[in-house]
Amino acid sequence: MTELTIDEKFAAEQKQADADHHKPTAGAMTGHIVSNHFLLNIKLHQIKWFIKGANAENYKAVLNQTIDENNAWYDKIADELLDEGELPPSTMKEYSDYAMINEDGKNKYLSAEEMLQTVVDDFSTDNMFVTRAIKLAEKEDRPFMAQVLVQLLGFNNHQIRIYQALLGKSAREGFEEEDDEDFD
């Protein structure tokens, strides 16, 4: 059998990615997460560079810590995909297509509080994909992938608590309560 050309390999990858996104898999959902964390890195830097006010230097210290930890998670999630035989997004086009958080150049003009709220919102949005990916990984009998995603969920929740505290809120303040009707 002949070796596929680079173009043929990439075409096959794109065909598989398209199929995975029409019938979600743990790998496809985790690809969205990798893209979210790539874009989140850009947004965190934008905030760090443009945040103003009396607490700006304190916020920058927290942002630097989040940037470092987020970058470690970005690599860890991509490595997990590779370990599972999946291909993580690796181009700007893929990140743009698969990220489900939004970025905007106008955000640099937001107040410090509005900037910090975008961080809370982004980690919360990412959690929707993380929890879905966990369920899919469990359904697909991929326990280590599920374990890594559970740890990521913990990281995201911790970031939400930190940024909520900077905004003077409790960890879950302002979030709609989960529907517990199944437990009645």
Secondary structure, DSSP 8 states (H G I E B T S, - for coil): -----HHHHHHHHHHHHHHHHHS--HHHHHHHHHHHHHHHHHHHHHHHHH--STTHHHHHHHHHHHHHHHHHHHHHHHHHHHHTT-----SHHHHHHH--S---GGGGGS-HHHHHHHHHHHHHHHHHHHHHHHHHHHHTT-HHHHHHHHHHHHHHHHHHHHHHHHTT--TTTTS-----GGG-
